Structures are given as structure tokens and as C-alpha cells.
């Protein structure tokens, strides 16, 4: 949809709100802008889940169709391949795509949380240094890979000192239970699931502060150029979801747990691990640069890749237009 064919989003949102006030069934008659969201189905996508569940996309004039995936890499790959319009994704797929010259637009961060390590009790791992010689499950191409490299480096270890086993997040628990690996490096809720399922057979290693993964909204630049009002409305719905989530934490836990297939009493204890905040700030850019530096140092990048110019990858205009106070980049 070209810019000159898009109605002002405020007018559409106002019409939808009036429709809803007059008659709940009227919303289906509203002229909504359609978009396809590729979403990592986990609490890291909590704001998008809440916005969809609570009708916030519709209130901003949007009809969002959601396809769920198990990693942000799959989400961004789907958008790049044309199978979706908007991706929820971490920084790892962003840096890989930027280095490959893909015309992506990083339009907002929406969440960050620490990655963690769970080890088999019988492996005898008490400290990071004890990982030497162990088999570690990780997910290539995601924040899990960078976390693993950072963790090993902080312990004075290199990849050659361990056996790295590339697994999807949902494959880690069965592998740990079967004894085919000694540890897993991943994000929640997979850590909580492993501890719940395996009990005293596993333990969480203290790796606090090692690596925080961000979760973000990314589109293709041609799509943004053609649909600026839609992207602005999408971000505005996430900001509404953030406010609702903070004001109704108990209800938000229930909504997200139901959506991702978790028991509420399993999500509640780790809820505060997820920091939901729609923004574009220096911390996001520093994480992107740190991740890119790791790719260049490790050789995990496309041939001929250099450090991306993130001032051309991060696009501030949509968020600036609707909430300028949330854009605090200095580009130093």
C-alpha cells in the first residue's frame, strides 16, 4: 500500500473506536489496515501478545494476522522471504541480516531479558569454569549463540574447550533429560520449563549479567516506505499494551501464559525477568554493535562483512512521530 493510499491512521482509529462504542459487531465493518506478524511465541513477545489479545491493534485501525515461530531468526527470515510483514526478533538475526546487506528497518525495541544456563546435576558444574569439557546445547544464529560465546570467554574458555550442540529451544529439555548434553544456554521460559520438568536433576548456573537479549520490531525498508502509517499504528498499539501490562500485571501474566501455552503459576515467578519497554535508546545500539563485533571476531558473518552503520538500520521516524520521548539515541 502506497503512502498516498493510506488514510490518516488517527481517522481510522477514531472510526474504529466510535464503531466499538456504538456496537461491538461494528468493528468487523471498519476499514482496517491489514498486516502479517511473524511472532516468536514466548513471553518475550508479551507486548504483541497483549495488543492482539486485548484488541489494541484494532483500536489503532489494524487487522493483524499472526504466525507463530519458536525463534526470532525464523520470524525475521519469514519477513525477508516475503511471508510476513513485521517480525518480532532479537539482535542476533538483525546483525546477521544487516551484515548481509538486507534492507531491514529496526523500528523499536520492546523487551529485554537475561539469557541463562541450566546444567545437569550429575555433570558437576558449579562455576562457569567447570563447563570445560562439557556438552552445551545452544541455538545457532540467535542470542543464545552470542551468550554462549560471552559466557565461555568470561570463564577463560574457548569453543574448543567444550562441545557445542546446536539445538532448537524446544529440543533442549529432551536432550538434557536424555543425558546427551550437560548444559543448555537459552532464554525463558525454556529455563523454567527445564527446572520444572527435571527438578533436582538440574541446577541453574549463576551467570547474572553475562548477556541481555533484546526483543524488537523489524520490517523491510520498502514495506516501511509504503506503509508508514501502519507501522506507526503498530508501535502505538505496543505502547498501549505496555501501559496496560504495567497497570494490570496479574491479568497480563494470565493473558501471556494462556497465549504461549504455559501454566500461569510457572510464568508468574519469572515475569519480572521480562522488561517490557518500547523505545529506541543507546543501550539497544550498543548491544547491536557488541553483537556485530562478536560476529566479526568469530568469523560468523557473510563474506566481506564489515561493522554495519546502524544509523541506517535503526529507523527512528515512526516512534519519534508517536512518542518522541521514547527515542533517546545519541549516535555517539
C-alpha positions as CSV (number, residue, x, y, z in Angstrom):
1,X,0.0,0.0,0.0
2,X,1.5,3.3,-1.1
3,X,1.6,6.3,1.3
4,X,-1.0,8.3,-0.7
5,X,-3.5,5.5,-0.5
6,X,-3.3,5.1,3.3
7,X,-5.9,7.1,5.3
8,X,-4.6,9.0,8.2
9,X,-4.3,6.4,11.0
10,X,-5.9,8.7,13.6
11,X,-9.0,8.9,11.5
12,X,-9.2,5.1,11.1
13,X,-8.5,4.5,14.8
14,X,-11.2,7.1,15.6
15,X,-13.7,5.4,13.4
16,X,-12.9,2.0,15.0
17,X,-13.3,3.5,18.5
18,X,-16.7,5.0,17.5
19,X,-17.8,1.7,16.0
20,X,-16.9,-0.2,19.2
21,X,-18.7,2.3,21.3
22,X,-21.9,2.0,19.2
23,X,-21.8,-1.7,18.6
24,X,-19.2,-4.4,19.3
25,X,-20.1,-6.1,16.0
26,X,-19.4,-2.9,14.1
27,X,-15.7,-3.4,14.3
28,X,-15.7,-6.0,11.6
29,X,-17.1,-3.4,9.2
30,X,-14.3,-0.9,10.0
31,X,-11.8,-0.3,7.2
32,X,-8.7,-1.8,8.9
33,X,-5.2,-1.9,7.6
34,X,-4.0,-5.5,7.2
35,X,-0.6,-6.8,8.1
36,X,1.1,-10.1,8.8
37,X,3.1,-10.5,12.0
38,X,5.7,-13.2,12.4
39,X,5.9,-13.7,16.2
40,X,8.1,-15.7,18.5
41,X,5.5,-17.4,20.6
42,X,7.0,-16.7,24.0
43,X,6.8,-14.2,26.9
44,X,9.5,-12.1,25.1
45,X,6.7,-11.2,22.6
46,X,4.4,-10.2,25.5
47,X,3.5,-6.8,24.3
48,X,2.5,-8.0,20.9
49,X,0.5,-10.8,22.5
50,X,-1.3,-8.4,24.8
51,X,-2.0,-6.0,21.9
52,X,-3.6,-8.8,19.9
53,X,-5.5,-10.3,22.8
54,X,-6.9,-7.0,24.2
55,X,-7.9,-5.6,20.8
56,X,-5.3,-2.8,20.8
57,X,-4.3,-3.4,17.2
58,X,-7.9,-3.0,16.1
59,X,-8.3,0.2,18.2
60,X,-5.4,1.6,16.2
61,X,-7.0,0.7,12.9
62,X,-5.1,-2.6,12.3
63,X,-6.1,-6.1,11.3
64,X,-3.0,-8.2,12.4
65,X,-2.7,-11.8,11.3
66,X,-0.2,-13.7,13.5
67,X,2.0,-16.6,12.5
68,X,3.9,-18.1,15.5
69,X,7.5,-19.3,15.5
70,X,10.0,-20.6,18.0
71,X,12.8,-18.1,17.4
72,X,13.2,-14.6,16.3
73,X,15.5,-15.8,13.5
74,X,12.6,-17.7,12.0
75,X,10.5,-14.6,12.3
76,X,12.9,-12.3,10.5
77,X,13.7,-14.9,7.9
78,X,10.0,-15.1,7.1
79,X,9.7,-11.3,6.7
80,X,12.8,-11.2,4.5
81,X,11.3,-14.0,2.4
82,X,8.0,-12.2,2.0
83,X,5.9,-14.5,4.1
84,X,5.2,-11.8,6.7
85,X,5.4,-8.0,7.0
86,X,6.5,-7.4,10.6
87,X,8.9,-9.5,12.8
88,X,9.5,-9.8,16.5
89,X,13.2,-10.7,16.7
90,X,16.3,-10.5,18.8
91,X,19.5,-8.7,17.9
92,X,21.3,-11.8,16.5
93,X,19.1,-12.1,13.4
94,X,19.3,-8.3,13.0
95,X,23.1,-8.1,12.9
96,X,23.2,-11.1,10.5
97,X,20.8,-9.5,8.1
98,X,22.4,-6.1,8.3
99,X,25.8,-7.6,7.5
100,X,24.3,-9.5,4.6
101,X,23.0,-6.2,3.2
102,X,19.3,-6.9,3.7
103,X,17.3,-3.7,3.6
104,X,15.8,-4.1,7.1
105,X,14.4,-1.3,9.3
106,X,14.8,-1.7,13.1
107,X,11.9,0.4,14.3
108,X,11.6,-0.3,18.0
109,X,12.8,-2.3,20.9
110,X,10.1,-3.8,23.1
111,X,11.7,-6.1,25.6
112,X,15.0,-7.3,27.1
113,X,15.9,-10.1,29.4
114,X,18.9,-12.1,30.5
115,X,19.8,-15.5,29.0
116,X,20.6,-18.3,31.4
117,X,22.3,-21.6,31.8
118,X,20.9,-24.8,33.3
119,X,23.2,-27.8,33.9
120,X,22.7,-31.4,34.7
121,X,23.4,-32.0,38.4
122,X,25.5,-35.1,37.6
123,X,27.8,-33.0,35.3
124,X,29.4,-31.5,38.4
125,X,29.2,-27.9,37.1
126,X,29.3,-25.5,40.0
127,X,31.0,-22.5,38.3
128,X,31.4,-21.2,34.8
129,X,34.9,-22.6,34.7
130,X,33.5,-26.1,35.3
131,X,32.0,-26.0,31.8
132,X,35.3,-27.1,30.4
133,X,34.9,-30.4,28.6
134,X,31.1,-30.3,28.8
135,X,28.4,-30.6,26.1
136,X,26.5,-27.4,25.8
137,X,23.2,-27.0,23.9
138,X,22.7,-23.6,22.2
139,X,20.8,-22.2,19.3
140,X,22.9,-21.0,16.4
141,X,22.0,-17.7,14.8
142,X,20.3,-16.4,17.9
143,X,21.2,-14.5,21.1
144,X,21.9,-18.0,22.6
145,X,25.0,-18.3,20.4
146,X,26.4,-14.9,21.5
147,X,25.5,-15.6,25.1
148,X,27.4,-18.9,24.9
149,X,30.5,-17.3,23.4
150,X,30.4,-14.5,26.0
151,X,29.9,-17.0,28.9
152,X,32.8,-19.1,27.8
153,X,35.1,-16.1,27.4
154,X,34.2,-14.8,30.9
155,X,35.2,-18.2,32.2
156,X,38.5,-18.2,30.4
157,X,37.3,-20.8,28.0
158,X,37.1,-21.1,24.2
159,X,34.8,-23.0,21.9
160,X,37.4,-25.7,21.5
161,X,37.3,-26.3,25.3
162,X,33.7,-27.6,25.1
163,X,31.4,-29.5,22.8
164,X,28.7,-27.2,21.3
165,X,25.5,-28.8,20.2
166,X,23.2,-26.8,18.0
167,X,19.6,-27.3,19.1
168,X,16.3,-25.6,18.8
169,X,15.0,-24.3,22.1
170,X,12.2,-26.9,22.3
171,X,14.8,-29.7,21.7
172,X,17.0,-28.8,24.7
173,X,14.9,-30.2,27.5
174,X,14.6,-33.7,25.9
175,X,18.3,-33.7,25.2
176,X,19.2,-32.7,28.7
177,X,16.8,-35.3,30.1
178,X,18.3,-38.0,27.9
179,X,21.8,-37.1,29.0
180,X,23.0,-36.3,25.5
181,X,24.1,-32.8,26.7
182,X,25.3,-31.4,30.0
183,X,24.0,-27.9,29.9
184,X,21.7,-25.6,28.0
185,X,22.1,-21.9,27.2
186,X,18.8,-20.3,26.3
187,X,16.1,-17.9,27.2
188,X,13.0,-18.1,29.3
189,X,10.6,-19.9,29.5
190,X,12.8,-22.8,28.4
191,X,15.0,-22.5,31.5
192,X,11.9,-22.5,33.9
193,X,10.5,-25.5,31.9
194,X,13.7,-27.5,32.3
195,X,13.9,-26.8,36.1
196,X,10.2,-27.7,36.5
197,X,10.4,-30.9,34.5
198,X,13.8,-32.2,35.8
199,X,13.7,-30.9,39.4
200,X,16.8,-31.8,41.4
201,X,18.4,-33.4,38.4
202,X,19.3,-29.9,37.1
203,X,20.6,-26.6,38.6
204,X,20.8,-23.1,37.3
205,X,24.3,-21.7,36.9
206,X,24.9,-18.2,38.2
207,X,25.6,-16.2,35.0
208,X,23.8,-13.0,36.0
209,X,24.8,-10.0,33.9
210,X,26.5,-12.1,31.2
211,X,24.3,-11.1,28.3
212,X,20.9,-9.5,28.0
213,X,19.0,-10.3,24.8
214,X,16.7,-7.6,23.3
215,X,13.5,-8.3,21.5
216,X,12.5,-5.9,18.8
217,X,10.2,-4.9,15.9
218,X,11.8,-5.1,12.4
219,X,10.3,-4.6,9.0
220,X,11.8,-4.3,5.5
221,X,12.6,-0.7,4.4
222,X,10.4,-0.9,1.2
223,X,7.5,-2.0,3.4
224,X,8.0,0.9,5.8
225,X,8.3,3.3,2.9
226,X,5.0,2.1,1.6
227,X,3.2,1.8,4.9
228,X,4.5,4.4,7.4
229,X,1.1,4.9,9.0
230,X,0.6,1.2,9.5
231,X,4.0,0.8,11.2
232,X,3.3,3.8,13.4
233,X,-0.1,2.4,14.4
234,X,1.5,-1.0,15.2
235,X,4.1,0.7,17.5
236,X,1.3,2.8,19.1
237,X,-0.6,-0.4,19.9
238,X,2.5,-1.8,21.6
239,X,2.9,1.3,23.7
240,X,-0.8,0.9,24.8
241,X,0.0,-2.8,25.6
242,X,3.0,-1.7,27.7
243,X,0.8,0.7,29.7
244,X,-1.9,-2.0,30.2
245,X,0.6,-4.6,31.2
246,X,2.2,-2.4,33.9
247,X,-1.2,-1.4,35.2
248,X,-2.7,-4.9,35.2
249,X,0.3,-7.2,35.9
250,X,-1.8,-10.1,37.2
251,X,-4.1,-10.1,34.2
252,X,-1.2,-9.6,31.9
253,X,0.5,-12.8,33.3
254,X,-2.7,-14.7,32.6
255,X,-3.0,-13.4,29.1
256,X,0.5,-14.2,28.1
257,X,0.6,-17.6,29.8
258,X,-2.6,-18.6,28.0
259,X,-1.2,-17.4,24.7
260,X,2.1,-19.2,24.9
261,X,0.8,-22.4,26.5
262,X,2.4,-22.0,29.9
263,X,0.8,-22.6,33.2
264,X,0.2,-19.3,35.0
265,X,2.0,-20.4,38.1
266,X,5.1,-21.2,36.0
267,X,5.2,-17.8,34.3
268,X,4.4,-15.7,37.4
269,X,7.8,-16.4,39.2
270,X,9.8,-15.3,36.2
271,X,7.6,-12.5,35.0
272,X,9.9,-9.8,36.3
273,X,12.7,-11.2,34.2
274,X,11.0,-9.7,31.2
275,X,11.5,-5.9,31.0
276,X,8.8,-4.6,28.6
277,X,9.6,-1.1,27.3
278,X,9.0,0.3,23.8
279,X,12.0,2.5,23.0
280,X,15.0,3.3,20.8
281,X,18.0,4.0,23.1
282,X,21.7,3.9,23.2
283,X,21.6,0.5,25.0
284,X,19.9,-1.1,22.0
285,X,22.6,0.2,19.6
286,X,25.4,-0.8,21.9
287,X,24.0,-4.4,22.0
288,X,23.8,-4.4,18.2
289,X,27.4,-3.2,17.9
290,X,28.6,-5.7,20.5
291,X,26.9,-8.5,18.7
292,X,28.3,-7.4,15.4
293,X,31.8,-7.1,16.9
294,X,31.4,-10.7,18.1
295,X,30.4,-11.8,14.6
296,X,33.5,-10.1,13.0
297,X,35.8,-11.5,15.7
298,X,34.4,-15.1,15.5
299,X,34.1,-15.2,11.7
300,X,30.3,-15.8,12.0
301,X,29.3,-13.4,9.2
302,X,28.8,-13.2,5.5
303,X,32.0,-12.9,3.3
304,X,33.3,-9.4,3.2
305,X,31.1,-8.1,6.0
306,X,32.0,-5.1,8.0
307,X,30.5,-3.3,11.0
308,X,27.1,-2.1,9.9
309,X,26.2,1.6,10.1
310,X,23.3,1.2,12.5
311,X,22.2,4.8,11.9
312,X,21.0,3.4,8.6
313,X,19.5,0.2,10.1
314,X,17.7,1.8,13.1
315,X,14.8,3.9,11.7
316,X,13.6,6.4,14.3
317,X,10.8,8.2,12.4
318,X,7.8,6.0,13.3
319,X,8.5,6.0,17.0
320,X,9.5,9.7,17.0
321,X,6.2,10.6,15.4
322,X,4.0,9.0,18.0
323,X,6.2,9.1,21.2
324,X,9.4,11.2,20.7
325,X,10.3,11.0,24.4
326,X,11.0,7.2,23.8
327,X,13.7,8.0,21.3
328,X,16.9,8.8,23.3
329,X,19.6,7.9,20.8
330,X,22.8,10.0,20.8
331,X,24.6,8.1,18.0
332,X,27.9,8.6,19.7
